Amino acid sequence: MLVIGPHLSTAKGYAKAVDDAEKMGANTFQFFSRNPRGSNYRAYDKKDIEKFQRLREAYTFGPLQAHAPYTMNLASSNPKVYEFSRGVVIEDIKRMDALNIEYFVLHPGSHTGSGEASGIKQIVAALNQAIQGDAGITVLLETMPGKGSEIGFNFSQLKEVIHLTEHSEKLGICMDLCHVFSAGYDIRNCFDQVLEELDLQIGLVRLKTIHLNDSKYPLGSGKDRHMPLGQGEIGIEAIMNIMTHPCISDLPFYVETPLDHEGHKKELDHIKSLLEIEKPAATNE
């Protein structure tokens, strides 16, 4: 079954987001765990949370994904930034786990000049404090485009973070199509080979979710600019080949494109119509 949905705001409550996703024809969605550009989060009342849980079950939603705020940087050499980020990841993983959210995805961070080894060491230290062995939620490291001093733009860096984390069984990967393409992985022409390398470095079993988007910039640009599906350098043909690939077709796809609710609905409808075309025609024997 195709599990696909947009990134939605929860400003009006978790239950409202579930309703909005269902009206778009989605059966999952992604949302920020708190203000993406700040530090605050809104604590919703018991009534909203109970309705949220009822609706996601009634609509038979697939796994939901919470996204950490952009203000986090677990690899920062600035002690204040690191302490803020460490506190956020500890708090938000616990909060999202209490809501029975399946996945919590985060950008690994940027070492800002201290070096890759130092940045990875800090990321691992924070994750070791944040991830509990008895938690239900899975924490995902997002593949990054490789701008500046980002960590996580190649699979070997992600492998090292996972290997060094104590409860590594609770860690996985979210592949962002724009990011991985911008980092130089040719998912447009050589997706099988990209998956083979990921399997060799990390293990395909750890690939849990996909950020579905196109890229404004070409392969290996190191730039991060999401485009509507089919309107960028990856292209709709490659995106459909990725979505129907037997190794990942049953994973949740979270659409991260610069569109409003109506635009997302049209985009989801278009993707589903193309997937119907992809299905083999029934034969009468």
N, C-alpha and C positions, 0 to 999 in steps of 0.2 A: 504493500500500500504506500502510495506517495504521501510523505509527511512534509508539508511545506507551509510556510507562513512568513509574515513580515516582521520587521522590528517595530514595536509599538510603544507609545508612551503609556505609562501607568499613572499619569498625573491625576486622573479622575477615579483611580481605583483599579485593583486587579480584575475585579468582575467586569468592569466596563471594557477593559482590554480584551478579555475573552470574547465578549459580545461583538466587539469591533472586528476581531479576527474572523469569527464565524460568518459575519456578514460579508466579508471579503472572499469567502470561499476557502479560507485557510483552516487547517486542523492542528496548528501549533503557532507559536510566536516567540520572539525574543524581546527582552526588555532590559533597561538599565536597573541595576540593583539600588542605585541612588542617583542623585543629580550627576550627570555625566561630566559636567564642567565645574563641579563644586565639591562640597563635602557632606551636605545634608541629605537625609532621606526622610520620607514621610511614613509614619507608622499608621497603617490603616486599621480601622476598628474590626472587632470580631465579626460583625455582620457582613462586612465586605469580604473578608477572607473566607467565611463559610460559603457565601454565594459563589465566590471564585472557584472554590473546590467543587461545588455542586455542578457548576456550568462546565468546567473542563472535563468532568466525568460524563455529563449528559451529552456533550458534543463529541465525545470519544476523541479528545485531543491526544496527539502524540506528545513526546517529551518536550518540556519547556526549557528555555535557556535564559539565564540571567547574565548580563554583561557587566563587568566591573567598570567603574568610572574611568575616564581618560586621565583624570588628575593623578591616578596612581602611577608610581614608578618604583617598583621593587628593586631595581638595579641602580638607583641613583646614588651618586657619591655624596650628595647633600644629606647630612644626618636628619634634618627636619623633614625633608621630603620622604626619606626612607621610613621614618617612624610613623608618619601619617599613613603611608601606603601599607605598611605592615598592619597597622591597626584596622584599616579599612578591610583588608582581605580577611583578617581573622573574624571581624564582626560580620561581614557580608556573607561569607560562606556559612556561618552559623545561622544567620537570618534566613537565607534562601533554603537551607536544609530543613529548617522548621516549617517552611511552606511546601515541602515536598517537591521542590524544583529539581529536575533531574540533572541539569548541567549549569555550571558557573564558569564562564569563559573570561580570561584576562589576557591583556598584552603583557608579555614577560617583563618588558622594561628596557630602558636605555642606560648604558653605563656612564654616559656623559663625561668620558675621558679617563675614567679609572681603569679601563681595560675589561676585556671580555671575561677573563677568569674571575676578577673581583665582582663584576656584575652578576655572574651566574652564582657565585658563592652567596651573595645577598638574597637573590631570588629563592634559592634553596633554603636558606635560614628562615625566611618568612613563611614559606610553604610548610616547613617542618613544624612550625608553631600553629599554623592555620588548619591543617588537614588532620582530622582525627580518623583513626582506623574504623570506628563504628559509625561514621557518617554515611548517609544514603546518597548524598550528592557526589557527582564526579566533577573534578576541577579540570578544565581544559586550557591548555596553552595555545594561543592563537598564532598561526603562521604570520610573519610580518614581512613588509616589503623591502626592508633593508635600508631605510633612510637614516642618515646620521649614525649614531652609535647603538642602534637597535639590536637587541638580542632576540633570536628566534626567527631570523630570515633564512636560516638553512636548517636542515633536519638534524645535523650533527649537534648543533647547539641545543635544540629541544631534547635530543636524546640524552645529553649530559645532565640537563636539569632533572629529567625524569629519573635517570640512573642514581642521582645523588639524593633524591628526596626519599625520606624514610617510608612513608606510605605511598609508594609509587603505584600501587594497585588502584589508587583513587585518582590517578592522573591520566589524561588523554590529550588528544589533539583536535582542534577545530581548524579545518583548512579554509582559509579565506581565499577565494579564487582570484580576486584582484591582487591581493598581497603576494600570493605564491607566484603568480605570473610576473609581477613587478620585480620579484626577487630573482627571477631568471629561470624558473621552472616552466618548461614549455608545455603547459597543460592544453594548449590549443592544438598542437600537432603530435605530441608525444605523451599523452596522459598515462598510457600503460607503463612507460618507462619511469614517469614520476612516481606512480604508485609502487613500482618495484623498488625504487630507491627509498621511499618512505618505509616500505616493509622491511628492507634490509637494515635501515638505520634505527627505526623505532618499533616497527611491527604494525601491520594494518589493523590489528585488533584494537589498537589505541586510537584510531581515527574514528571519532564519535559523531561529529556534526560538520556541516558545510555552511560557510557564509556564501550565499549565492549572489554574485554581482559581476558586472563587467568592469573593464579597466579603461580609463581614458588614455592611459599612456602605454607605450609598447613594452614588449618582453624585455625584462632586465633593466627597466628604467629606474627602479628603486623609489618610485613615486607612488603615493597613495591617493587615488581619486576614483571613487566608485562611479559607475555609469549604469543606467538602466540596462536590463538584459538585452543583448543583441545590438546595443548602440555604442560598443567600445571595441577595443583591440582584440578581445578574446573571441567575440562573435557568437551568434545564436547557435550555429551548427556545432561548435565545440562545446558550448554549454549544454546542449541537449545530449551530446555524446557522453559528457561527464555524468549528467543526471541519470542516464540509462545504463551506465557501466555496472555490470553485475556485482562488482566488489563494493559499491557504495550506494546503489539505487534504493536501498532500504534505510539509509540514514536520514535524519532530519535535515531539511534545507531551510535556512533562515535567510530571507531576502533582505539585503542591505543596499537598497538603491535609493537615490534622491528623489522620491516621489511622495505624494500625499496619499490619503486613504483611497481615493478613487483611482489614482494611478496604480497603486499596488493591486487593487482588485482587477484592473484590466491586465496587468502584468501576470498575475496568477492565472487568470482565465486563459490568457494566450499560451502560457507554459503548459497548462493542462490540455488544451486543444492540440498542441504539438505532440504531446505524449500519446494522445489518442491515435494520432496519425502513425506514430512509431509502432503501435501494436500490430501484430500480424493479423490479416483479415481471416475471419472464420471460414472454414471450408466445409462443404457438405459431402459426406461420403455415402 
